[in-house]
Amino acid sequence: MGLPVGLPRQAVLVRVPATSANLGPGFDSLGLALGLYDEVEARVTQSGLDVEVSGEGAAEIADAGEKHLIVRAMRVAFDELNVPQPAGLALRCVNRIPHGRGLGSSAAAIVAGLLAARALAGASERPEDVLPLASMLEGHPDNVAPCLFGGLTIAWVAADAAGLPAARAVRLDPRPEVYPVAFIAPESVSTKVARGLLPATVPHADAARNAGRAALLVAALTSRDVLLEGTGALLDATEDKLHQDYRAPAMPHSHELVTRLRFAGVPAVVSGAGPSVLAFLTGDPGLTGDPGLTGDPGLTGDPGLTGDPGLTGNPGLTGNPGLTGNPGRDELILLDSIARETGIEWHISPLAVERRGASVAPSASSTR
């Protein structure tokens, strides 16, 4: 049997970044792309479905077959494009984004599947063309938008020309001085559980406070004058009253860590629906070269730091936290010291802002 008309033999390689949604006050609207990536190689074959998974979550999803989120997204994309479903598909997935930790793993899978299908079909890969369907599949646009566009995104849903709800987004460039640091929790929390803890209504004063904080956060992340002024604008801007406190029962250690970091003057938020935590440093926190963890951006070993192999385990914090005299490095050591006060082991990973978003390219292993 030959390959379907219009679908090439050449494989495509899709690279999708992790994301952090909400960023404190920007519930279901603000999102940030991070320098940690999943990769998916997809090709059309003559028959069957072959999915190879390595890395994060491989044991749980390797045998998912048609239920695999990337496969499901590809099927929906082919249907939307009015392209016949291919006779066979082969996927090779390298997962580096932790699952169920609030770092956008499901958004990354959806975006990867949609982009892979559109690339194989020769359709547009522009973020604005992919966003509406990605948001529909995810259920909200705050993670898929930064995954597609990169940088800082503000996403919302409005009626399209047919009067149907469709996601839209604008992309902004965070200041280069902004360095996110992820505290990756050892255990996952279901997004469904976290959303289920939210009340149907909130006090008007809390909603008004969050609106002001969300506006300030956009300014603090994109304006050098606001970011670096001495009034603590970024700390104030990351305050939230809409969701984090309500979700605390499902992630008490996350709530405690955010509280401790903020008490120490560190802008910190629950990442997405949690349980990971995102903090913001300003300036270079001792990273060298590409702080987006090029090479193996996995969650073991060196998280992009030189010398000391990362901040997992004990980075020399016995009594005195072992400050080095390097301001950026010392900030990370102090963050680790605060995190260990919660009594659980967080994986601390400084991550660059991913500014370009998801990418698609021909795969070097394409069949000839």
C-alpha positions, -999 to +999 in steps of 0.1 A: +000+000+000+014+034-009+014+065+013-016+088+013-016+115-013-003+148+000+016+134+030+053+131+025+077+104+035+100+129+051+098+130+089+094+162+108+110+171+141+090+193+165+105+210+196+081+224+222+090+243+254+077+240+289+055+268+301+043+284+333+008+297+334-009+323+356+024+337+370+005+345+401-023+370+394-028+363+357-051+334+361-059+316+329-044+344+308-007+350+314+019+325+304+057+323+300+077+299+278+107+283+295+139+268+283+131+231+288+119+211+258+101+180+246+109+167+211+087+147+188+098+131+155+068+122+134+065+104+100+039+088+079+042+051+074+024+025+053+004+010+082-001+009+119+008+031+148+043+030+164+049+053+193+083+053+210+086+073+242+117+080+264+123+103+293+096+118+316+065+097+320+076+070+296+065+041+317+030+056+321+023+065+284+045+043+263+016+019+256-011+046+252-015+040+215-044+060+201-050+075+235-016+092+235-022+130+236+001+137+207-016+111+185-051+124+195-040+160+186-026+148+152-059+130+144-079+161+152-055+183+131-058+161+101-096+162+103-096+200+107-074+202+076-097+178+057-066+156+051-073+118+051-059+101+081-026+085+072-025+047+069+003+046+095+021+069+118+055+065+136+063+088+165+095+091+185+090+112+217+118+125+239+101+139+271+120+163+293+091+183+307+078+167+340+042+155+339+016+168+363+040+194+378+025+226+365+050+231+337+027+226+307+034+191+297-001+185+282+000+218+263+034+208+249+020+175+238-010+191+221+011+217+203+036+191+192+008+169+177-009+198+160+024+212+145+035+177+134+003+170+116+002+205+100+039+201+089+032+167+074+002+181+056+020+211+043-003+235+062+005+267+080+026+264+111+020+300+122+012+302+159-020+323+154-033+295+130-026+268+155-037+285+187-075+282+185-075+244+181-047+240+207-067+260+232-099+240+225-081+207+231-064+220+262-095+238+276-077+271+281-051+291+262-027+302+290-002+273+284-006+267+247-001+304+238+035+307+252+043+272+239+035+284+204+046+320+205+074+320+230+082+348+255+054+362+277+019+359+264-015+373+273-042+350+260-080+353+260-110+339+242-133+360+220-159+353+193-146+347+158-162+357+126-188+329+129-196+339+165-178+309+180-153+312+208-117+313+196-084+318+215-062+348+208-029+359+222-004+387+221+033+381+227+056+403+247+094+402+253+103+399+289+134+419+299+167+400+295+174+405+332+145+382+340+156+347+350+129+322+361+139+295+385+117+264+387+113+244+419+101+211+406+080+192+431+088+155+436+052+144+433+025+154+408-009+170+414-038+166+390-049+198+373-085+185+376-081+183+414-064+217+416-092+233+396-118+216+416-107+235+447-115+269+432-147+286+444-175+296+421-172+332+432-145+354+449-147+387+468-149+417+445-120+433+464-098+402+456-107+403+419-099+440+418-066+435+435-056+407+411-065+429+381-041+456+393-014+430+401-017+414+367-013+447+349+017+456+371+032+422+364+032+428+326+049+461+332+074+446+356+084+418+333+088+440+302+100+474+314+135+478+327+126+509+347+098+490+365+117+457+369+149+472+384+135+500+404+139+497+441+103+496+451+099+458+448+074+460+419+080+424+408+073+411+443+041+430+445+032+421+410+033+384+416+008+385+445-023+364+439-058+363+456-077+342+431-064+307+431-032+299+450-046+300+486-076+280+476-054+253+461-031+251+491-048+220+506-038+199+476-002+212+477+008+223+512+045+222+505+041+244+475+021+269+495+047+269+522+076+274+498+059+303+480+052+318+515+088+314+526+103+327+494+080+358+494+088+365+530+124+365+520+117+391+493+118+366+464+090+370+438+075+335+437+043+319+425+027+285+420+035+274+385+002+268+366-020+244+386+011+233+406+027+218+425+059+233+411+069+268+421+084+295+399+106+323+413+121+352+394+156+364+397+169+396+381+204+395+365+224+365+356+221+338+383+255+322+375+245+306+342+269+302+314+264+301+277+228+293+269+208+292+302+181+273+283+199+241+290+211+231+256+223+196+251+204+175+277+179+198+294+168+169+316+161+171+353+190+152+365+226+163+369+236+198+360+207+221+356+227+246+336+252+256+363+290+253+360+311+237+387+287+223+413+264+197+396+232+214+402+211+221+432+196+187+437+207+170+470+231+191+491+250+219+473+272+224+503+247+239+526+259+228+560+252+254+586+264+285+567+248+282+532+282+283+516+280+316+498+306+320+470+309+357+464+292+353+430+259+373+435+239+352+410+253+319+423+247+330+459+211+338+451+205+302+439+222+288+470+200+309+492+169+297+473+180+262+479+184+269+516+149+283+518+134+253+498+149+228+522+131+244+551+099+228+537+112+193+544+109+179+509+134+177+481+127+201+453+147+200+421+158+236+415+164+244+379+172+279+366+157+282+332+160+309+305+129+324+290+123+306+257+117+335+233+109+318+200+083+292+210+077+258+193+097+250+162+093+225+133+121+212+111+128+183+088+142+154+107+177+143+100+166+107+102+139+110+075+136+080+052+152+085+018 
